[in-house]
Amino acid sequence: MILLDGSSLSLEQLLNIADGAERVGLTPEARTRVRASRDVVERRARGDEPAYGINTGFGSFADVKIALGALETLQLNLLRSHAAGVGDPLPVRAVRATMALRANVLAKGFSGISIETLDALIALVNNDVHPRVPWEGEAVFGRSAESLALHDVGRAFQASQTMPGADALQRAGLKPIVLGAKEGLALINGTQPSTAVLALALAAAEQLARAADIAAALSIDALRGSIHPFEGRVHAARPFRGQQISAANIERLMHGSGINESHEFCGKIQDAYSMRCAPQVHGAAREALRFVRETVAIEANSATDNPMVFAETGDIVSCGNFHGAPIAIAADLLAAAIVPIATISERRTDRLVNPALSELPAFLTREGGVNSGFMLAQVTAAAVASELKTLAHPAGVDTIPTSANKEDHVSMSMTAALKADAAVARAREVVAIEILCACQAIDLLAPLATSPLLKNVHSLVRSRVPTLASDRQPSPDIVAIADLIASSALENACDGVVK
């Protein structure tokens, strides 16, 4: 069980929660903080002094005072009115990550939620009750649909079935809650949906960066490129950490290749950019992902409420910590950083299928003409790489005022995060196509053999995708290799040497 304290939730822990491998609890210290902040809220709710979201309306209704007897209705109506999303729901793992992130933020003790409501939220996670959260339109309040399930309203997933929230609670043996002052606002305020989507996209992007190094090593060896551009002394002179890691990966993977040894003294001066500059390009993307990881780590353990409750002094302070600009900018950066990984991968794929550049059979088939080989696989890589350039356009540069201009600058962080997630998935397909072609090229170079580590990769691919002897539909092969990347099987085949 992962105990939430509001300060130390890691990306790796979040992934385990998202994928159902871990249950969630609260530390005793977090429980103490939550109770203390709740006491502040209850005292303010009973008083006459207005406090946003506690005894006032929301957004442009912030100046409307709410009677004590209507505070429970106020909070439930907040959830109802803000559950305005349309379109497809978020994947279950993204919803689980969102719920865990919000529970962690609530555990900091700045939200004023009751311990009973927080425990109910955690119980949804631990009992696999996953609210159905349509994402389109919920650019700011992405947890409204999720939070309704706590109150037995809305719809939820349970045991892979969609059902009314009340039924999902009943099947899990849970009871609906009654929200007190500020609790609806505490459940939905902040950046947790976009942070969750970005966190999952980040983990996939880091995985893709490792797969890209493997793909590059396969292709460079199959193209009979030089191993020397990846020597450590070269990259020590330009010490970007990401570049150094990528270069070391490629050098280790190519070490001991019989193909490489066969052309050691061939007289060729230098390789194309897409080969010898792979560490510089992959490394630059890794540096961007490092910034994204730092941003996600901070946001996952930050108080993103409005207003914030300070139990030590009894103050309740209206603020802007809910604003998603940090996540939007990080997500936009991730989407942009993924593009060079895909475009340089596509260039290596083009070299593999072009006989003028590879000195291999055209389109990697021995019977060209009757067979087209991987001609259209490269076309697909080019098309997807082009699409990625569109996905790289930043969402965070846009803003449209809402709530009668009270909310006059919106981050678009959810749009940015979802776009980043889509970009990683499409880039994975491009790298999968490179691996498909590189493995075919290595087959065509027999009896020359690649390195021991790349043989492992080649064997894994061949366990799912046979050598292309005559034309067949390449789409299933691309999907199969993309699945090897997404499951980490590809990097696991490298005996832990790929960082």
C-alpha positions as CSV (number, residue, x, y, z in Angstrom):
1,M,0.0,0.0,0.0
2,I,1.2,3.5,-0.9
3,L,0.6,5.9,2.0
4,L,-0.1,9.4,0.8
5,D,1.3,12.3,2.7
6,G,0.9,15.2,0.2
7,S,4.7,15.6,-0.3
8,S,6.4,12.4,-1.6
9,L,4.3,10.7,-4.2
10,S,6.6,9.7,-7.1
11,L,5.8,9.1,-10.7
12,E,6.7,5.4,-10.3
13,Q,4.2,5.1,-7.4
14,L,1.5,6.9,-9.4
15,L,2.0,4.5,-12.3
16,N,1.5,1.6,-10.0
17,I,-1.7,3.1,-8.7
18,A,-2.9,3.9,-12.2
19,D,-2.4,0.3,-13.3
20,G,-4.0,-1.2,-10.3
21,A,-0.9,-2.7,-8.8
22,E,-1.1,-0.7,-5.5
23,R,-3.7,0.3,-3.0
24,V,-3.7,3.7,-1.3
25,G,-3.9,5.0,2.3
26,L,-3.1,8.1,4.3
27,T,-0.3,8.7,6.8
28,P,-1.3,9.5,10.4
29,E,0.2,13.0,10.0
30,A,-1.9,13.6,6.9
31,R,-5.0,12.7,8.8
32,T,-4.1,15.2,11.5
33,R,-3.6,18.0,9.0
34,V,-6.9,17.3,7.2
35,R,-8.8,17.4,10.4
36,A,-7.2,20.7,11.5
37,S,-8.0,22.4,8.2
38,R,-11.6,21.0,8.3
39,D,-12.1,22.7,11.7
40,V,-11.2,26.0,10.2
41,V,-13.7,25.6,7.3
42,E,-16.5,24.6,9.7
43,R,-16.0,27.6,11.9
44,R,-16.0,29.9,8.9
45,A,-19.1,28.3,7.5
46,R,-21.0,29.0,10.7
47,G,-19.9,32.7,10.7
48,D,-21.0,35.7,8.7
49,E,-17.7,36.6,7.1
50,P,-17.8,35.6,3.4
51,A,-15.3,33.1,2.2
52,Y,-15.2,32.0,-1.5
53,G,-16.7,28.6,-2.1
54,I,-17.6,28.1,1.5
55,N,-20.5,30.4,2.0
56,T,-20.5,32.1,-1.4
57,G,-21.2,31.1,-5.0
58,F,-18.6,30.2,-7.5
59,G,-16.9,32.0,-10.4
60,S,-18.8,35.2,-11.3
61,F,-21.3,34.3,-8.4
62,A,-18.4,34.7,-5.9
63,D,-20.2,37.8,-4.4
64,V,-23.4,35.9,-3.7
65,K,-23.8,35.0,0.0
66,I,-25.2,31.5,0.6
67,A,-27.3,30.7,3.6
68,L,-26.1,28.2,6.1
69,G,-28.9,25.8,5.3
70,A,-28.1,25.7,1.6
71,L,-24.4,24.9,1.9
72,E,-24.8,21.2,1.3
73,T,-26.9,21.9,-1.8
74,L,-24.3,24.5,-3.0
75,Q,-21.6,21.9,-3.0
76,L,-23.6,19.2,-4.8
77,N,-24.9,21.7,-7.3
78,L,-21.2,22.6,-8.0
79,L,-20.5,19.1,-9.0
80,R,-23.6,18.8,-11.1
81,S,-23.2,22.0,-12.9
82,H,-19.5,21.5,-13.6
83,A,-19.8,18.0,-15.0
84,A,-20.2,19.4,-18.5
85,G,-17.7,17.3,-20.3
86,V,-18.6,15.6,-23.6
87,G,-17.1,13.0,-25.9
88,D,-15.1,9.9,-25.0
89,P,-14.2,9.2,-21.4
90,L,-10.7,9.3,-20.1
91,P,-9.1,5.8,-19.9
92,V,-9.5,4.1,-16.5
93,R,-5.8,4.4,-15.7
94,A,-5.9,8.2,-16.2
95,V,-9.0,8.4,-13.9
96,R,-7.2,6.3,-11.2
97,A,-4.1,8.5,-11.5
98,T,-6.3,11.6,-11.2
99,M,-8.1,10.3,-8.1
100,A,-4.8,9.4,-6.5
101,L,-3.3,12.8,-7.2
102,R,-6.3,14.6,-5.8
103,A,-6.2,12.5,-2.7
104,N,-2.5,13.3,-2.3
105,V,-3.2,17.0,-2.6
106,L,-6.0,16.8,-0.1
107,A,-3.6,15.0,2.3
108,K,-1.5,18.2,2.4
109,G,-4.2,19.8,4.6
110,F,-4.8,23.0,2.7
111,S,-8.2,22.1,1.2
112,G,-10.6,21.9,4.2
113,I,-12.1,18.6,3.2
114,S,-13.4,16.2,5.9
115,I,-11.4,13.1,6.6
116,E,-14.6,11.1,5.9
117,T,-14.9,12.4,2.4
118,L,-11.2,11.9,1.7
119,D,-11.5,8.3,2.9
120,A,-14.4,7.9,0.6
121,L,-12.4,9.1,-2.4
122,I,-9.6,6.7,-1.5
123,A,-12.1,3.9,-1.2
124,L,-13.2,4.4,-4.8
125,V,-9.6,3.8,-5.9
126,N,-9.1,0.8,-3.6
127,N,-12.4,-0.8,-4.7
128,D,-11.9,-0.2,-8.4
129,V,-14.8,2.2,-8.8
130,H,-13.8,4.4,-11.7
131,P,-16.1,7.3,-12.5
132,R,-16.8,7.9,-16.2
133,V,-15.1,11.3,-17.0
134,P,-15.7,12.7,-20.5
135,W,-12.8,14.9,-21.1
136,E,-13.8,17.3,-23.9
137,G,-14.9,20.6,-22.4
138,E,-13.7,20.0,-18.8
139,A,-10.7,22.0,-19.4
140,V,-10.6,23.4,-15.8
141,F,-12.9,21.3,-13.6
142,G,-12.0,17.8,-14.8
143,R,-13.1,16.0,-11.7
144,S,-16.7,17.0,-11.6
145,A,-18.0,13.8,-13.2
146,E,-15.6,11.8,-11.1
147,S,-16.7,13.4,-7.8
148,L,-20.4,12.8,-8.6
149,A,-19.8,9.1,-8.1
150,L,-19.1,9.8,-4.4
151,H,-22.6,11.2,-4.1
152,D,-24.1,8.2,-6.0
153,V,-24.9,10.5,-9.0
154,G,-23.4,10.3,-12.5
155,R,-22.0,7.1,-14.1
156,A,-19.0,4.9,-13.2
157,F,-17.0,1.9,-14.4
158,Q,-16.9,-1.1,-12.1
159,A,-15.6,-4.5,-13.2
160,S,-15.3,-3.1,-16.8
161,Q,-19.0,-2.3,-16.9
162,T,-20.6,1.2,-17.1
163,M,-23.4,1.8,-14.6
164,P,-25.0,4.5,-12.5
165,G,-22.8,5.7,-9.7
166,A,-25.2,4.4,-7.1
167,D,-25.0,0.9,-8.5
168,A,-21.2,1.0,-8.7
169,L,-21.1,2.1,-5.0
170,Q,-23.5,-0.6,-4.0
171,R,-21.6,-3.3,-5.8
172,A,-18.4,-2.3,-4.1
173,G,-20.0,-2.2,-0.7
174,L,-19.6,1.6,-0.4
175,K,-22.0,4.3,0.7
176,P,-22.6,7.7,-0.8
177,I,-21.5,10.7,1.1
178,V,-23.1,14.0,2.0
179,L,-20.9,17.0,1.2
180,G,-20.3,19.7,3.7
181,A,-19.1,23.3,3.2
182,K,-16.3,23.6,0.6
183,E,-16.1,19.9,0.0
184,G,-17.3,19.9,-3.5
185,L,-14.8,22.6,-4.4
186,A,-12.1,20.7,-2.6
187,L,-12.8,17.7,-4.7
188,I,-12.7,19.4,-8.1
189,N,-10.3,22.3,-7.8
190,G,-6.8,22.1,-9.3
191,T,-4.8,20.5,-12.1
192,Q,-5.0,16.8,-11.2
193,P,-6.7,15.6,-14.4
194,S,-4.2,17.3,-16.7
195,T,-1.3,16.3,-14.4
196,A,-2.4,12.7,-14.4
197,V,-2.6,12.6,-18.2
198,L,0.7,14.3,-18.5
199,A,2.3,12.0,-16.0
200,L,1.2,8.9,-17.9
201,A,2.3,10.5,-21.2
202,L,5.7,11.3,-19.7
203,A,6.3,7.7,-18.5
204,A,5.5,6.5,-22.1
205,A,7.7,9.2,-23.6
206,E,10.7,8.2,-21.4
207,Q,10.0,4.6,-22.5
208,L,9.9,5.7,-26.1
209,A,13.3,7.5,-25.7
210,R,14.9,4.3,-24.7
211,A,13.2,2.4,-27.5
212,A,14.5,5.0,-30.0
213,D,18.1,4.3,-28.9
214,I,17.5,0.6,-29.5
215,A,15.9,1.4,-32.9
216,A,18.8,3.7,-33.8
217,A,21.4,1.0,-32.9
218,L,19.6,-1.6,-35.0
219,S,19.4,0.7,-38.0
220,I,22.9,2.1,-37.8
221,D,24.3,-1.5,-37.6
222,A,22.1,-2.6,-40.5
223,L,23.2,0.4,-42.5
224,R,26.8,-0.5,-41.7
225,G,27.4,2.8,-39.9
226,S,30.3,3.6,-37.7
227,I,30.3,3.0,-33.9
228,H,32.9,5.7,-33.3
229,P,30.5,8.7,-33.2
230,F,29.1,7.2,-29.9
231,E,32.4,7.1,-28.0
232,G,32.2,8.5,-24.6
233,R,35.0,11.0,-25.1
234,V,33.0,12.7,-27.9
235,H,30.0,13.4,-25.6
236,A,32.1,14.3,-22.6
237,A,33.1,17.4,-24.6
238,R,29.5,18.4,-24.9
239,P,28.1,17.2,-21.6
240,F,24.4,17.2,-21.9
241,R,23.3,14.4,-19.7
242,G,20.6,13.1,-22.1
243,Q,23.0,13.1,-25.0
244,Q,25.6,11.2,-23.0
245,I,23.0,8.6,-21.9
246,S,21.8,8.1,-25.5
247,A,25.3,7.7,-26.9
248,A,26.3,5.2,-24.3
249,N,23.1,3.2,-25.0
250,I,23.8,3.0,-28.7
251,E,27.5,2.2,-28.2
252,R,26.7,-0.6,-25.7
253,L,24.1,-2.0,-28.0
254,M,26.4,-2.1,-31.0
255,H,29.4,-3.5,-29.2
256,G,30.5,-6.8,-30.6
257,S,28.6,-6.6,-33.8
258,G,30.0,-8.8,-36.6
259,I,28.3,-6.5,-39.1
260,N,30.2,-3.5,-37.6
261,E,33.5,-5.4,-37.6
262,S,33.1,-6.3,-41.3
263,H,33.3,-2.6,-42.4
264,E,35.7,-1.2,-39.8
265,F,38.2,-0.2,-42.5
266,C,35.9,0.4,-45.4
267,G,37.3,4.0,-46.0
268,K,33.9,5.8,-45.6
269,I,34.6,9.1,-43.8
270,Q,31.3,9.7,-42.0
271,D,27.7,8.8,-41.8
272,A,24.5,10.8,-42.4
273,Y,23.1,13.0,-39.7
274,S,20.3,10.6,-38.9
275,M,22.9,8.1,-37.9
276,R,25.8,9.9,-36.3
277,C,23.6,12.6,-34.7
278,A,21.2,10.2,-33.1
279,P,22.5,10.9,-29.5
280,Q,22.3,14.7,-30.0
281,V,18.7,14.5,-31.2
282,H,17.5,11.8,-28.8
283,G,19.5,13.5,-26.0
284,A,17.9,16.9,-26.6
285,A,14.5,15.2,-26.2
286,R,15.6,13.5,-23.0
287,E,16.6,16.9,-21.6
288,A,13.1,18.2,-22.3
289,L,11.6,15.2,-20.7
290,R,13.7,15.8,-17.6
291,F,12.2,19.2,-17.2
292,V,8.7,17.7,-17.7
293,R,9.5,15.1,-15.0
294,E,10.5,17.8,-12.6
295,T,7.3,19.8,-13.2
296,V,5.1,16.7,-12.8
297,A,6.9,15.8,-9.5
298,I,6.4,19.3,-8.1
299,E,2.7,19.5,-9.2
300,A,1.9,16.0,-7.9
301,N,2.8,17.1,-4.4
302,S,1.5,20.7,-4.5
303,A,-1.6,22.4,-3.0
304,T,-3.6,23.5,-6.0
305,D,-6.7,24.8,-4.2
306,N,-8.7,28.0,-4.1
307,P,-9.2,29.2,-1.5
308,M,-6.4,27.7,0.6
309,V,-6.9,26.9,4.3
310,F,-4.1,27.6,6.7
311,A,-4.9,25.7,9.9
312,E,-2.1,27.2,11.9
313,T,-3.5,30.8,11.7
314,G,-7.1,30.0,10.8
315,D,-6.8,32.0,7.5
316,I,-8.6,31.2,4.3
317,V,-6.9,32.9,1.4
318,S,-8.2,33.2,-2.2
319,C,-5.4,32.6,-4.7
320,G,-4.6,31.1,-8.1
321,N,-2.7,27.9,-7.3
322,F,-5.3,26.0,-9.4
323,H,-4.0,27.6,-12.6
324,G,-2.6,24.9,-15.0
325,A,0.0,27.0,-16.8
326,P,3.0,24.9,-15.5
327,I,1.3,21.7,-16.7
328,A,0.3,23.2,-20.0
329,I,3.8,24.5,-20.8
330,A,5.3,21.2,-19.8
331,A,2.8,19.2,-21.9
332,D,3.4,21.4,-24.9
333,L,7.2,20.9,-24.5
334,L,6.7,17.1,-24.3
335,A,4.7,17.1,-27.5
336,A,7.3,19.2,-29.3
337,A,10.2,17.1,-27.9
338,I,8.8,13.9,-29.2
339,V,8.7,15.1,-32.8
340,P,12.5,15.0,-33.5
341,I,12.6,11.5,-32.1
342,A,10.1,10.5,-34.7
343,T,11.4,12.5,-37.6
344,I,15.0,11.3,-37.3
345,S,13.6,7.7,-36.9
346,E,11.7,8.1,-40.2
347,R,14.9,9.4,-41.9
348,R,16.7,6.2,-40.8
349,T,13.8,4.1,-42.1
350,D,14.0,5.9,-45.4
351,R,17.7,5.1,-45.6
352,L,17.0,1.4,-44.9
353,V,14.5,1.0,-47.7
354,N,16.4,3.2,-50.3
355,P,19.0,1.0,-52.1
356,A,21.0,4.1,-53.2
357,L,21.6,4.8,-49.5
358,S,21.6,1.4,-47.9
359,E,23.2,-0.9,-50.4
360,L,20.5,-3.4,-49.5
361,P,17.7,-4.7,-51.7
362,A,15.2,-2.1,-52.6
363,F,12.5,-1.7,-49.9
364,L,14.1,-4.7,-48.2
365,T,12.6,-7.4,-50.4
366,R,14.6,-9.7,-52.6
367,E,11.9,-9.9,-55.3
368,G,11.1,-6.3,-55.9
369,G,8.4,-5.6,-58.4
370,V,6.3,-8.6,-57.6
371,N,6.7,-7.5,-54.0
372,S,6.7,-3.9,-52.7
373,G,8.4,-4.9,-49.4
374,F,8.4,-2.1,-46.9
375,M,7.7,0.7,-49.4
376,L,4.4,1.7,-47.8
377,A,5.6,1.2,-44.2
378,Q,8.0,4.1,-44.8
379,V,5.2,6.1,-46.3
380,T,3.2,5.5,-43.1
381,A,6.2,6.6,-41.0
382,A,6.4,9.8,-43.1
383,A,2.7,10.5,-42.8
384,V,2.6,10.0,-39.0
385,A,5.8,12.1,-38.6
386,S,4.0,14.8,-40.5
387,E,0.9,14.5,-38.3
388,L,3.2,14.9,-35.2
389,K,4.3,18.3,-36.4
390,T,0.7,19.4,-36.1
391,L,0.3,17.9,-32.7
392,A,3.4,19.9,-31.6
393,H,1.6,23.1,-32.0
394,P,1.2,24.4,-28.4
395,A,-2.2,24.5,-26.8
396,G,-1.1,26.7,-23.9
397,V,-0.6,29.7,-26.2
398,D,-4.4,29.9,-26.5
399,T,-6.9,31.2,-23.9
400,I,-10.6,31.9,-24.0
401,P,-12.2,33.8,-21.1
402,T,-15.0,32.0,-19.2
403,S,-17.4,32.6,-16.3
404,A,-18.4,36.2,-17.3
405,N,-14.7,37.1,-17.6
406,K,-14.0,36.2,-14.0
407,E,-11.9,33.4,-15.3
408,D,-10.3,35.5,-18.0
409,H,-7.1,33.5,-18.6
410,V,-7.4,29.8,-19.0
411,S,-4.3,27.5,-19.3
412,M,-5.7,24.8,-21.6
413,S,-3.6,22.3,-19.7
414,M,-6.0,19.4,-20.3
415,T,-5.9,20.0,-24.1
416,A,-2.1,20.2,-23.9
417,A,-1.8,17.0,-21.9
418,L,-4.1,15.0,-24.1
419,K,-2.3,16.2,-27.2
420,A,1.0,15.2,-25.6
421,D,-0.4,11.8,-24.9
422,A,-1.5,11.4,-28.5
423,A,1.9,12.5,-29.8
424,V,3.7,9.8,-27.8
425,A,1.4,7.1,-29.1
426,R,1.9,8.2,-32.7
427,A,5.6,8.6,-32.3
428,R,5.7,5.0,-30.9
429,E,4.3,3.9,-34.3
430,V,7.1,5.6,-36.2
431,V,9.8,4.0,-34.1
432,A,8.1,0.6,-34.5
433,I,8.3,1.0,-38.2
434,E,12.0,1.7,-38.0
435,I,12.5,-1.5,-35.9
436,L,10.5,-3.5,-38.4
437,C,12.7,-2.4,-41.2
438,A,15.9,-2.6,-39.3
439,C,15.3,-6.2,-38.3
440,Q,14.5,-7.1,-41.9
441,A,17.7,-5.4,-43.0
442,I,19.7,-7.5,-40.5
443,D,18.1,-10.6,-41.9
444,L,19.2,-9.6,-45.4
445,L,22.9,-9.1,-44.2
446,A,23.2,-12.8,-43.1
447,P,25.5,-14.5,-42.6
448,L,27.0,-11.4,-41.0
449,A,25.5,-11.1,-37.5
450,T,24.7,-8.1,-35.3
451,S,25.8,-7.7,-31.7
452,P,24.7,-10.1,-28.9
453,L,22.4,-7.5,-27.4
454,L,20.8,-6.5,-30.7
455,K,20.4,-10.2,-31.4
456,N,18.2,-10.4,-28.3
457,V,16.1,-7.6,-29.7
458,H,16.0,-9.1,-33.1
459,S,14.9,-12.5,-31.6
460,L,12.1,-10.8,-29.6
461,V,10.8,-9.0,-32.7
462,R,11.0,-12.3,-34.7
463,S,9.0,-14.0,-32.0
464,R,6.1,-11.7,-32.9
465,V,6.8,-10.7,-36.5
466,P,8.3,-13.2,-39.0
467,T,10.8,-12.2,-41.6
468,L,9.1,-10.7,-44.7
469,A,9.6,-13.2,-47.5
470,S,6.7,-12.0,-49.7
471,D,4.3,-9.2,-49.3
472,R,1.8,-9.2,-46.4
473,Q,-0.2,-6.5,-44.6
474,P,2.4,-4.5,-42.5
475,S,-0.1,-2.9,-40.1
476,P,-0.3,-5.9,-37.7
477,D,3.5,-6.1,-37.6
478,I,3.7,-2.4,-36.7
479,V,1.2,-2.8,-34.0
480,A,2.9,-5.8,-32.6
481,I,6.3,-4.0,-32.3
482,A,4.6,-0.9,-30.9
483,D,3.1,-3.2,-28.2
484,L,6.6,-4.5,-27.4
485,I,7.7,-0.9,-26.9
486,A,4.7,0.0,-24.7
487,S,5.1,-3.1,-22.6
488,S,8.8,-2.5,-22.0
489,A,9.6,-5.9,-23.5
490,L,11.9,-4.3,-26.0
491,E,14.1,-2.7,-23.5
492,N,14.0,-5.6,-21.2
493,A,15.5,-7.7,-24.0
494,C,18.6,-5.6,-23.7
495,D,19.7,-7.1,-20.3
496,G,19.2,-3.8,-18.5
497,V,21.9,-1.8,-20.4
498,V,19.5,0.7,-21.9
499,K,19.1,3.7,-19.5
